[in-house]
Amino acid sequence: MAQRFAPIHDQLVARLEPRDGEHWLDIATGTGGVAIRADATGARVTGVDIAPGMLEGARSKAPHIDFHLGDAQALSYEHGSFDVVCSCFGFIFAPDHRATASELVRVCRGRLGFTAWVPHPELRELYDAFELDAPEGRHPFEWGKREHLDELLAPAFELEIEQHVWILEGADGAELYDFWSRSAPPFRAMIAGLDDAKRAPFREAYIEFCERYREGDRVRVPRPYLLVLGTKR
């Protein structure tokens, strides 16, 4: 996943315009893709994640960066501790959005930057046909709606919101299904929870969905997302 998201990591760090010596917090850092890029610019970086296994991977790549176990809904840092707070498809998965937004406001004294998935109607139709929620649940996609961002963050940040598209590319739909099954724990768990009567039909339906986006000898599935930038008021 980190390799697939590398262009978005680059984009997020570049758009936050790093300055030497600034203190950054990367929330839901995962294996450290954003944190490592920010560190390379001369920033002093802290990464936090709720998953110990992810942090082990991050520390193995960048042992000099401070990586902490923590929850985006209740951060352990002092008020106004960070010049920059960022997250790449990270804190959007915390279930309590108001608590998460409150923590972003509290610990950030300067700039905010994060990415959030935009709701995908065709995928929603696919999951509904099998009486499934999206693997991530429905709540993360609320962060991909302008009205939700305005409600939770606009009182504290001057927001700049851009829509972009990430392309998931493979030789065919089967390759992309196998990629999600192997690399995305929520997707893997969803498949494991399907009974035998649904698992094979769901795989066939997911492959068919991906094949709608065939371009020659490749399948290129678009996933729209928001890049949200904020400046503390």
KEMAR-905539 format. One record per atom (N, C-alpha, C): z, y, x; residue in three letters. Coordinates in steps of 0.05 Angstrom, whole numbers, plus 5000, padded with zeros to 4 digits. Last residue first. Example, Ala and Ser with C-alpha at 12.3 -4.5 7.8 and 13.67 -1.06 7.14 Angstrom:
514249555257SER/514349795273SER/515750015258SER/515648865264ALA/515649105246ALA/515649345264ALA/
END
This chain:
524555934868ARG/524756204859ARG/527156344870ARG/521155524914LYS/523655584901LYS/523755884893LYS/514755294899THR/516355474916THR/518855554901THR/511154674896GLY/512954874885GLY/514255044906GLY/505854254877LEU/507054424898LEU/508854634885LEU/503253644861VAL/504953854851VAL/506253994875VAL/497753304845LEU/499053404869LEU/500553654859LEU/496752774800LEU/497353054804LEU/498553094832LEU/491252304794TYR/494052374800TYR/494352674803TYR/487151764771PRO/487752054773PRO/490752094778PRO/483851274799ARG/486551314789ARG/487251604792ARG/477850894794PRO/479151154797PRO/481951154785PRO/475350354831VAL/476950424807VAL/478350694811VAL/469950094851ARG/471450334859ARG/472850434834ARG/466849534880VAL/468249634856VAL/470049864865VAL/460449434911ARG/463249504912ARG/464349584884ARG/454949404911ASP/456449164919ASP/459449214921ASP/454249864860GLY/452749694879GLY/454449444885GLY/459849974834GLU/457850144845GLU/456449984867GLU/463949844778ARG/462349734800ARG/460249944807ARG/467649924738TYR/467250134758TYR/465750034783TYR/468349494708ARG/467049714695ARG/466249934716ARG/471449154738GLU/468549134741GLU/466949354726GLU/476549254720CYS/475749354746CYS/472749364749CYS/476348984670PHE/476849264671PHE/475949384698PHE/475648454689GLU/473548584673GLU/473848884673GLU/480648384713ILE/478248374730ILE/475948514715ILE/483748404667TYR/484148604688TYR/481748614706TYR/481947954639ALA/481648224627ALA/481948434648ALA/483447544674GLU/480647584668GLU/480147854656GLU/489047614673ARG/487647644698ARG/484647694692ARG/490047494619PHE/490547764629PHE/489047814655PHE/488546944616PRO/486947154601PRO/487547434611PRO/492746744651ALA/489846724658ALA/488146924642ALA/497446884621ARG/497046964649ARG/494046964657ARG/498246694569LYS/497346974573LYS/496447034602LYS/500046174572ALA/497846234554ALA/496746514558ALA/504446194607ASP/501946074616ASP/499546144598ASP/507546854601ASP/507446564597ASP/504646464604ASP/509447334650LEU/507547244630LEU/507746944626LEU/512547454694GLY/513847434667GLY/512047354645GLY/509147484736ALA/510947264735ALA/512247224708ALA/506747974723ILE/505147734721ILE/506947484720ILE/511048314734MET/509948304707MET/508348044703MET/511848234788ALA/513948154770ALA/512948134741ALA/507148464808ARG/507748184813ARG/509748074793ARG/507948984793PHE/505648834782PHE/506148534785PHE/512449124823PRO/512549134794PRO/510348974781PRO/510549024879PRO/512648864866PRO/512748884836PRO/504349004903ALA/505849174885ALA/507949014870ALA/501548634934SER/502648874947SER/504449044929SER/499548194905ARG/500748144931ARG/502448384940ARG/497348404859SER/499248174857SER/500748124882SER/493848784879TRP/496248874864TRP/498348644863TRP/490148424904PHE/491548624919PHE/494148714905PHE/488248124861ASP/489847984882ASP/491448184899ASP/485448524835TYR/487648394821TYR/489448254842TYR/481648634875LEU/483648844868LEU/485948724852LEU/478848154876GLU/480148244900GLU/482248454893GLU/476748144824ALA/478647934832ALA/480248024857ALA/473048554823GLY/475548584808GLY/477648384816GLY/470548634891ASP/470348564863ASP/473048594849ASP/471448904939ALA/468848774935ALA/468448704906ALA/474549554926GLY/474449274935GLY/471749154930GLY/478850124920GLU/476150004925GLU/476449714935GLU/481450624885LEU/482150364894LEU/479550204896LEU/481851304895ILE/479951084890ILE/481050824902ILE/484951844864TRP/485151634885TRP/483351414876TRP/483752504848VAL/483152224841VAL/483352054866VAL/487553064824HIS/485852934843HIS/485452644834HIS/489753684801GLN/489053414794GLN/487053304814GLN/495254114817GLU/492454034821GLU/492053744812GLU/499554644808ILE/498954374800ILE/495954324802ILE/504855014829GLU/501954994832GLU/501154704828GLU/510555374806LEU/509055124809LEU/506055174812LEU/516455624827GLU/513755714820GLU/511855484826GLU/522355314803PHE/520155324823PHE/517755464810PHE/525955334761ALA/527055364788ALA/524855404809ALA/523155274713PRO/525355474715PRO/526255534743PRO/519554844725ALA/518555124726ALA/520855334726ALA/521854334718LEU/521854454745LEU/521054754745LEU/521954144665LEU/524054054684LEU/524154224710LEU/517654384637GLU/520354374626GLU/522454324647GLU/513354314671ASP/514254584665ASP/517054584654ASP/512853754671LEU/513453894696LEU/514554184690LEU/511553684617HIS/513953554628HIS/514853704654HIS/506653944613GLU/508854034597GLU/511553924607GLU/503253634648ARG/504053914654ARG/506454004639ARG/504552974667LYS/503953154645LYS/505053434651LYS/506452614703GLY/503652684705GLY/502752864683GLY/511452474689TRP/511252674710TRP/508352764714TRP/510452064653GLU/511152324642GLU/510952544663GLU/509751614682PHE/507351764676PHE/507952024662PHE/514751354685PRO/513751504708PRO/511451684702PRO/515551114632HIS/516851364638HIS/515751504663HIS/513350614623ARG/511950844613ARG/512951104624ARG/512950134678GLY/514050244654GLY/512550484645GLY/510049934718GLU/512050124726GLU/513650224702GLU/506449604691PRO/508449484709PRO/510649674716PRO/506149824622ALA/505149834649ALA/507249714668ALA/508149314575ASP/508449584586ASP/506849584612ASP/504148904532LEU/505548944557LEU/505949244562LEU/500748654496GLU/503548724488GLU/505348764512GLU/495648614510PHE/497348384517PHE/500348434511PHE/493749094494ALA/492448854483ALA/494048604489ALA/496649444526ASP/497349424498ASP/496149174485ASP/493849404574TYR/496649294572TYR/497449264543TYR/488949644559LEU/489049374569LEU/491849254566LEU/490550154545GLU/489249984525GLU/489349694533GLU/492250344594ARG/494250324572ARG/493150134550ARG/487450354621LEU/489550164630LEU/491550124608LEU/485150774592GLU/483850504593GLU/485850294602GLU/488551224601PRO/488251104575PRO/487050824575PRO/493251354645HIS/490551244646HIS/490051104620HIS/497151934664PRO/496751704646PRO/493751624645PRO/497552064734VAL/496752164708VAL/496351914689VAL/502752004781TRP/500451884767TRP/500052014740TRP/504252494829ALA/505052354805ALA/502552244791ALA/507052764890THR/504752654874THR/505852494851THR/509953384914PHE/510053094907PHE/507453024892PHE/513953874944GLY/511253754941GLY/511453464934GLY/517154504952LEU/517154234939LEU/514354134938LEU/520754944995ARG/518254844983ARG/518554554973ARG/526955134995GLY/524455265001GLY/522055154985GLY/531554864987ARG/531855154989ARG/529155294994ARG/533654304950CYS/531454454962CYS/531954754963CYS/537854084923VAL/537854044952VAL/535554204966VAL/537154244868ARG/539654294882ARG/539354284913ARG/532154084852VAL/532854364851VAL/535254424869VAL/532853534856LEU/530753674871LEU/531353964874LEU/536953444819GLU/537453404848GLU/535353534865GLU/534353564772SER/536753724779SER/537353694809SER/530653154771ALA/529753434773ALA/532053614782ALA/534152714763THR/532452734787THR/531553024792THR/536352834713ALA/538052814737ALA/536452844762ALA/531652814683ARG/533153054684ARG/535053054708ARG/529852284688HIS/528252504699HIS/529852754701HIS/532051694703ASP/533251934691ASP/531852174703ASP/529151284731PRO/529051304702PRO/530051564690PRO/524551384784ALA/527351394776ALA/527551444746ALA/519251454794PHE/520051194783PHE/523051184777PHE/518551924820ILE/517551904792ILE/518451644779ILE/519851894873PHE/522051944854PHE/521151924825PHE/513951714888GLY/516551604895GLY/518651654873GLY/508851894902PHE/509151684882PHE/511851544885PHE/511752194953CYS/509052094946CYS/509451854928CYS/515452774962SER/515452494952SER/512652424944SER/519853284990CYS/517253164983CYS/517552874974CYS/522453905007VAL/523053654994VAL/520353534984VAL/524154345058VAL/521954215044VAL/523053955032VAL/529054525076ASP/526854725073ASP/524654605056ASP/535154295050PHE/532554235061PHE/530554465055PHE/540154395027SER/540154285054SER/537354275066SER/542054604978GLY/540254764995GLY/540054665023GLY/548054254976HIS/546354444962HIS/544654594983HIS/548153645015GLU/549253895006GLU/547154064992GLU/546652964993TYR/546353195011TYR/547453454998TYR/546152504965SER/548752554978SER/548652804995SER/543352484898LEU/543052504927LEU/545752584940LEU/541952184848ALA/544652274857ALA/544552284887ALA/536852034838GLN/538252144815GLN/541052254823GLN/535051774883ALA/533952044877ALA/535452184855ALA/539651454924ASP/538451464897ASP/537551744891ASP/539451124989GLY/540451324969GLY/538751314944GLY/539851025058LEU/539850895032LEU/540951085011LEU/535951395105HIS/538451335091HIS/537951185065HIS/533551535168PHE/532951415142PHE/535551315130PHE/531851975215ASP/534151905199ASP/533251795172ASP/527651745268ILE/527951895243ILE/530451795228ILE/527351385309HIS/528551645315HIS/528951815290HIS/524450935293PRO/527350915296PRO/528751175301PRO/519350825261ALA/520251085271ALA/523351075274ALA/518350295247LYS/516150465255LYS/517050715269LYS/523250095232SER/521849955253SER/519550115264SER/524650445191ARG/526150465216ARG/524650315239ARG/521150245151ALA/520950525161ALA/522250555188ALA/523049725143GLY/520349765152GLY/519950045164GLY/528249855124GLU/527949695149GLU/525149735160GLU/526850115077LEU/528050265099LEU/527950115125LEU/525149685046MET/523349895053MET/524350055077MET/530049405041GLY/527749285054GLY/525749485063GLY/533349755010PRO/533949695038PRO/531549575053PRO/531350234966ALA/530749954973ALA/531249915003ALA/531750764957ILE/533750594943ILE/533450304952ILE/531351245010ASP/530151054992ASP/532350874981ASP/529751815050VAL/531751675033VAL/530251485014VAL/529152135112GLY/527951975091GLY/530051825076GLY/528752755145THR/530552545133THR/529052405112THR/526353095201VAL/525852945177VAL/528052755170VAL/524253675227ARG/526553495228ARG/526753355201ARG/517453765249ALA/519553795229ALA/521853605236ALA/513153665281GLY/515453805293GLY/517653855273GLY/509253355261THR/508653645262THR/510953805275THR/511352845259ALA/509352895280ALA/508653195282ALA/514452865213ASP/515852865239ASP/513852935262ASP/510452815175ALA/511953065177ALA/513353085204ALA/509052275185ARG/507052495188ARG/508452765191ARG/513752015172ILE/512751995199ILE/510652215205ILE/514252135117ALA/516352225136ALA/515252225165ALA/509951865094VAL/510052155094VAL/511952265115VAL/511251315107GLY/508651435112GLY/508651735113GLY/515850995102GLY/515951235119GLY/513251375124GLY/516150585067THR/516050505095THR/515550755113THR/519750985023GLY/518350725027GLY/518450645056GLY/522151455007THR/520451465031THR/518851205035THR/524651734965ALA/523251474960ALA/521151444982ALA/523552364994ILE/525052204974ILE/523351964966ILE/524452685051ASP/522452525038ASP/523852325020ASP/526153315071LEU/527253075058LEU/524952935044LEU/526053715131TRP/524653585108TRP/526353355097TRP/527154295163HIS/528554055155HIS/527253955129HIS/523054575215GLU/523954565188GLU/525254295182GLU/520854545266GLY/523754575264GLY/524754575235GLY/514554825251ASP/516254695271ASP/519254755266ASP/512254705186ARG/512954905207ARG/514954775226ARG/507054465143PRO/509454435159PRO/509754645181PRO/504354525089GLU/504154705112GLU/506654695130GLU/503454215046LEU/506154335048LEU/506454515073LEU/498454005055ARG/498754215035ARG/501454345035ARG/499653615094ALA/498053845101ALA/498454075081ALA/502653245064VAL/503853375086VAL/502253625094VAL/498653085026LEU/501253205017LEU/502553355040LEU/494452875058GLN/494053105040GLN/496653245033GLN/496852425082ASP/495852645098ASP/495552905081ASP/498052135035HIS/500252215053HIS/499252455070HIS/492852045019ILE/494552205002ILE/496952305018ILE/490851705059PRO/489651965055PRO/491352155038PRO/494551255053ALA/494651425077ALA/493251695073ALA/494650875014PHE/495551145006PHE/495451335030PHE/493150415041ARG/491450515019ARG/492150805012ARG/497550345075GLN/494850395086GLN/492950515065GLN/501650255039ALA/501750485056ALA/499050555068ALA/500049765017MET/500050005000MET/500050255017MET/
END
